[in-house]
Amino acid sequence: MRATDELKAEHEGIGIMLRVLEAVAERLGEGEAVDPGDLEGMLEFLTVFVDRCHHGKEEDFLFPALEKAGVARENGPIGVMLVEHEEGRRLVARLREALDGLEPGNAAGAESARRLLEDYVTLLIGHMAKENEVLFVMADARLDSDRDGELVAAFERLERERIGAGRHEAFHALLGRLEEEYLF
């Protein structure tokens, strides 16, 4: 499996979470309550799996490898991805604040959380499309099999060191549970 295949597979899981977030936004927009434990699990997924793990693989390993292969950071695709990663972090921080203050009957708080969820989903859908259709295509064309193997090994090491053994599987279990609860 190529390094980009691993990142694309992670995009599939992130896509499931984005659909869950859309469903949560809809429930909040309709004045329905959402389980606080589920919300905490969603935020953990966004901060640990999406940002620390997935974006960490890109920022710490893939992007530097692409720069060495001649892909521009400034005014180029890597720079765009980094700006979007930062925007995602800001949205998640604001979302955490909005959800922490969410109380039954607080229509303004629910509306704020709903908008932030929608903004995050919109950002990540576009971001993943750019990566899948542009950046990863560039990576596959420019990185030889030796460099790709180094990236795969670095990705595995990052997962062990940053999120810990078994966490990847736990996040997939969370996705399955949330998918059952919010999408079926």
C-alpha positions in Angstrom: 0.0 0.0 0.0 1.3 3.4 -0.9 1.5 6.2 1.6 -1.2 8.1 -0.3 -3.5 5.0 -0.2 -3.3 5.1 3.6 -4.2 8.7 3.7 -7.1 8.2 1.2 -8.4 5.3 3.4 -8.3 7.7 6.4 -10.3 10.2 4.3 -13.0 7.5 4.0 -13.3 7.3 7.7 -13.2 11.0 8.1 -16.0 11.2 5.5 -18.1 9.0 7.7 -17.5 11.4 10.6 -18.4 14.4 8.4 -21.7 12.8 7.5 -22.3 12.2 11.3 -21.5 15.8 11.9 -24.0 16.9 9.3 -26.7 14.8 11.0 -25.8 16.3 14.3 -26.0 19.8 12.8 -29.5 18.9 11.5 -30.6 17.6 14.9 -29.4 20.8 16.6 -31.1 22.9 14.0 -34.3 21.1 14.8 -33.9 21.7 18.5 -33.1 18.1 19.3 -30.7 17.2 22.0 -27.5 15.3 21.2 -25.8 13.0 23.7 -22.9 14.9 25.3 -20.8 11.7 25.4 -21.3 11.3 21.6 -20.3 15.0 21.1 -17.1 14.4 23.2 -16.3 11.4 21.1 -16.7 13.4 17.9 -14.5 16.1 19.2 -11.8 13.6 20.2 -12.0 12.1 16.8 -11.5 15.5 15.2 -8.6 16.5 17.5 -6.8 13.2 17.8 -7.5 11.2 14.7 -8.0 14.0 12.1 -5.6 16.5 13.3 -2.9 14.8 15.4 -2.7 11.6 13.4 -3.9 12.3 9.8 -2.7 15.9 9.5 0.4 15.0 11.4 1.3 12.5 8.8 0.9 15.0 6.1 2.6 18.0 7.9 5.5 16.0 9.4 6.3 13.6 6.6 4.4 13.9 3.3 4.7 17.7 2.8 8.4 17.8 3.5 8.9 14.9 1.1 7.0 16.7 -1.6 9.0 19.9 -1.0 12.2 18.0 -1.4 10.7 16.6 -4.7 10.1 20.2 -5.9 6.6 20.9 -4.9 6.3 24.5 -3.7 5.1 25.3 -0.2 4.5 29.0 -0.6 1.9 29.9 -3.2 1.5 26.2 -3.9 -0.7 23.3 -2.9 1.2 22.5 0.3 0.7 26.1 1.5 -3.0 25.8 0.8 -3.3 22.6 2.7 -1.5 24.1 5.7 -3.8 27.1 5.8 -6.8 24.8 5.7 -5.4 22.6 8.5 -5.1 25.7 10.6 -8.6 26.8 9.7 -9.9 23.4 10.8 -8.1 23.7 14.1 -9.7 27.1 14.7 -13.1 25.7 13.8 -12.7 22.7 16.1 -11.6 25.0 19.0 -14.7 27.2 18.5 -16.9 24.1 18.2 -15.6 22.8 21.5 -16.5 26.0 23.2 -19.9 26.1 21.6 -20.6 22.5 22.5 -19.3 22.9 26.1 -21.8 25.7 26.5 -24.7 23.9 24.9 -27.6 23.6 27.3 -31.1 22.3 26.7 -33.4 25.1 25.4 -30.4 27.3 24.4 -31.5 27.9 20.8 -28.7 30.5 20.2 -26.0 28.0 21.4 -27.5 25.2 19.3 -27.5 27.5 16.2 -23.9 28.5 16.8 -22.8 24.9 17.1 -24.9 24.0 14.0 -23.2 26.7 11.9 -19.7 25.7 13.1 -20.4 22.0 12.3 -21.5 23.0 8.8 -18.5 25.2 8.3 -16.1 22.4 9.4 -17.8 19.8 7.2 -17.6 22.2 4.2 -14.0 22.9 4.8 -13.0 19.3 5.2 -15.0 18.0 2.2 -13.2 20.5 -0.1 -9.9 19.9 1.6 -10.0 16.2 1.1 -11.0 16.5 -2.5 -8.0 18.8 -3.2 -5.7 16.3 -1.5 -7.2 13.2 -3.3 -7.4 14.8 -6.7 -4.3 17.1 -6.8 -1.8 16.6 -3.9 -1.8 12.8 -3.7 -1.6 12.5 -7.5 1.5 14.8 -7.4 2.9 12.6 -4.6 2.4 9.4 -6.5 4.1 10.9 -9.6 7.1 12.4 -7.7 7.9 10.0 -4.9 9.8 6.8 -5.8 9.0 3.5 -4.1 11.9 3.9 -1.6 10.7 7.3 -0.4 7.1 6.0 -0.3 8.2 3.0 1.8 9.9 5.5 4.2 6.7 7.5 4.5 4.6 4.4 5.2 7.0 3.4 8.0 7.0 7.0 9.4 3.2 7.0 9.3 3.1 3.7 11.4 5.6 5.2 13.9 3.6 8.4 14.2 0.4 6.4 15.0 2.2 4.4 17.7 3.8 7.5 19.3 1.0 10.1 18.9 -2.2 8.2 19.4 -1.1 4.9 20.9 -1.6 1.2 20.3 -5.2 0.3 19.6 -6.5 3.9 19.3 -6.9 3.6 15.5 -9.2 0.6 15.9 -11.0 2.3 18.8 -11.7 5.3 16.5 -13.1 2.9 13.8 -15.4 1.4 16.5 -16.5 4.9 17.4 -17.3 5.6 13.8 -19.3 2.5 13.5 -21.3 3.3 16.6 -21.9 6.9 15.6 -22.9 5.8 12.1 -25.5 3.5 13.5 -26.8 6.2 15.8 -26.9 9.1 13.5 -27.0 7.9 9.9 -29.4 4.8 9.9 
